[in-house]
Amino acid sequence: MTRRTSFTFSPEGMAQINAIRQRVHAADAGDVIRTSLTAYDDLVSLAARGYQMFIRDAEGAKWPYSPYVKLSYPGLKREEINAEAEAAAKTTKAETFFFSGDIITKIESLKKRSHLSSQVMTVRVALSAFKELVLVLEAGDTFYLRDADGVETPYNPFQPVAIAA
């Protein structure tokens, strides 16, 4: 039996998703949600394996990143995307999405590994993390991963990482 679960996003939530969708040129809101979950899964998996993550700005300064903490970095124009979404929320309707069993399994896994309280919170955190990554790239800065050997590799949230076990 295939398990499906629905999530209803408020007008404010849909406005945030649509603001991201426009920035990344995604086909639809469902693509934004799926890409967000994949990127967040990558980041949580990499953190669990001991990778260090950081942003390097145009001047070469490094800003640490953790998938478990809201990003604090001066190049992030969070207010801009939030203001766009807030304005759009006035004309946006709530929307319900149905997720298949494989996506629900991913959400449940992320919920446990991230120590989050619910599936809804997990999706929200994944969307927030993805929004931050999009804004980093939009600012012209680079997101990096550093492995245990000190090798630094640029990370692109649109290209899932193959993580060795």
N, C-alpha and C positions, 0 to 999 in steps of 0.2 A: 504494500500500500504506500503510495506517495504522500508524504506529509507536506502540507502547505500551511503557511501562516500569513496573516495579513497585518500590515502596519498602516495606520492612518496618520498622515503628516498634516499638521495644522497649516493654516495659510502662511504663518510665519516660517514654519519649517520648509514648506514648499518654495517659498520665496528665496530662502537660503540655497536650497538645492538648485533652483533655476538660475540664481546668480552664479553659482559654480558652473552649471551646465553651459551658460553663455561664454564663460571664460575659457572653458576647455573644449568647446565646440562638440559636446556630446550629443548623440542622437536624441536621447530622452533622459528623463529624470532617473529611470531605472538604471541606465548606464552609469550615471554619476554615483548612485548608491553601490552598485557592484564594484566599480573601480575603487571607491572609498574603502570598501571592506577588504579588497585585495591588497591595497597599499597599507592599510592598518595591520593586516595580517602579516605582511612582510616585516613591518617595523617591530611588531611585538615579537615575532620569531627571531629577528636579528638581535634584538635587545636580550632575549633569553639566551642566545649563543655568545653573548659577551661583546658584540659589536658596539663601538662607540659611534654616535651620530652627531653631526654638527653641520652648521651652515657657514659657508665662507662667503663674505660679502665682497664687493668689487675692490675694496681696499685691502683685502687679505685677512681681515679680522675674522676670528672664529667664534661662533655662538653655539653652545651645547644644545642638544636636542634629546628629548626622551618622549616616547609615545605615551608615557603615563602622566606627563605634566604639560599644562598649557604653555605654549611657546612664548617666551619673552625675548623679543628681538626687535631692535628699533626699525629695521627695514620693512617690517610687516605692516601693511596698510589694511589692517582688520576693520578699522572704522569705515573705510570706503566701501567694502563689500557689505558690511552690516547696514550701512545707510541705504545702499541700493536695495537690499533685501527688505528693509523696513518700509521703504516707499512702495515697493512692489507688493508687499503683503496686503495692502489695502485693496488691491484688485485681484489677488490670487485666491483660489479656492482650496480648501482642504482636499487631499487626494489619498486614496487607499491603494497600496501596492500589495500584491500577493507574491510571496517568496516561496520558491520550490524547496524541497527537502535538502538539497546540497547547500543552498545558501543558508538555510536555518542551521544546518550542522556547522557551517563556518561561523555563524554568529554565536552559537552556543560555545564553540571552542574558544573564540575570542573573548567571550564573556568570562569564562573560567580563567583563562590565562592572564586576563587584564584585571581580574578581581572586581568586575563590575556587577551591579546589582540586578540588571535585567537585560533582555534582548533589546529593548527600546533604547536604553542607555548606551549599549554597545554600538548600535547604529549611529546614535548621535555623536559619540566620541569619534567613531571612524570618519564621519562626515566632517567634523571639526578638524581632525588631524589632516585630512585630505585638503580641506580649504586652506589650511596653513601652508601646506606644501605647494599648492597652486600659487599662493601669494608670494612665496619665496622665489619660485621660478619666474613669476611675472615681474618681480623686482629686479631680475637679472642676476640674482645670487645663485649659488650652487649648494645643493644638499649633498653631504658626503657621508660615507660609511667608512669606518676604520676597523679592520679585523684585528685579531690577536697578535698578528705579526707586524702591525703598524701600517699595513698597506691601505691607502686611501683610494676609494672608488666613488665617483659621482653616482648618485641615486636618482632615478627618474620614476616617479610614481605611475607612469603610464606603461612602464616596462617591468612587469613582475620579476622579482629576483629569484634565481634558482639557488636555494639554500641547501648546502651539503649537510647531511645528517651528522 
